[in-house]
Amino acid sequence: MNRPASLPAIADGLSAAVGATPLIRLRHLSAATGCEILGKAEFMNPGGSVKDRTALGLILDGERSGALRPGGTIVEGTAGNTGIGLALLGNARGYRSLFIVPDNFSHEKTDLLKSLGAEVRRVPPKPYKHPENFQHIARRSAESIPGGWWANQFDNVANRAVHYQTTAPEIWEQTAGKVTGFVASIGSGGTIAGVAQFLKERDGAIRTVVADPYGAAMWSWFKHGHTDFDDGDSVAEGIGQGRVTRNVEGSLVDDAYRVSDQVAIEVLNHLLRAEGLYLGLTSAINVAGALRLARERGPGQVIVTILCDGGARYASRIFNAGWLAERGLTPTTTGLEFLDWLDRPPAAIEKIP
């Protein structure tokens, strides 16, 4: 049994336990591509996702600026994971929490938010330009509450800063500076923006790529300079941004891929079956993007991606056979056949009977 050279020091409270996650080598996919395919195990954060980093960065910035005061209320519009991180860290630091959540997201996450003591308001999904979009409701709610503070994960650049300060240096150190590619999807944009900036400063040849579900606008933005292309839809939660947030602005991204739901489900099933990793769909989209980069640029690369969160928060959907069957997403591969589907649109995927 491999043991660490030394155990980590005692963490002074929950905040000190965020980050320092391992890189997991995806053995079968690394062997199949001739590359090192490495997943940053962000599901091992205290709140179970990469958004714990975002939450901590936002809270610390709010405290430093004086906008978030002792005993205040954290308010955010969130699909779940950022809210979970904000609720847990808020509890640990003495804050109350209120979250505005679109009601087309899984109940597992909103039920968890309530169990953490947060107030949750589910609202009908509306586009960002609509005044009843969940982000606008969150801003107005914060303004109406004495001591309310709007975290604003999408446009508060403390989000990208925390990934520049923590996630990226960890990746650089863990790969001994040998990383050649980084792939991540976009929710608020903080992860890809912060990590890409740090890595590009160290080595401009490192390839940074966005992996986007169909129907999202970031592929259109990075490939064509506008957000006009909207060709499809996805069951992915928490990613698939439809606008250029302040965290996305100026991101040092070299390329963007679209990943179909079918490919993502096949990758997700493989990660569980062959690697023992029980993950959410965003993690599978990220891994699919890493695999496409590996196939395009050839063997010998060291490609890092983000394993965002665990699968338990999506059990009623992406791990529910009936739910998948209703949407024509039942996984069919038993090996690595999906490697030949990585760059195909949904209609061009030949499912195995």
Buried (B, 14 or more C-beta within 10 A) or exposed (E): EEEEEEEEEEEEEBBBBBBEBEBBEBEBBBEBBEBBBBBBBBBBBBBBBBBBBBBBBBBBBBBEEEEBEEEBBBBBBBBBBBBBBBBBBBBBBEBBBBBBBBEEBBBBBBEBBEEBEBBBBBBEBBEEEEEEBBBBBBBBBBEEBEBBBBBBBBBBBBBBBBBBBBBBBBBBEBBEEEBBBBBBBBBBBBBBBBBBBBBBEEEEEBBBBBBBBBBBBBBBBBBEEEBEBEEBEBBBBBBBBBBBBBBBEEBBBBBBBBBBBBBBBBBBBBBBEBBEBBBBBBBBBBBBBBBBBBBBBEEEBBBBBBBBBBBBBBBEBBBEEEBBEEBEBBBBBEEBBBBEBBBBEBEEBEBEE
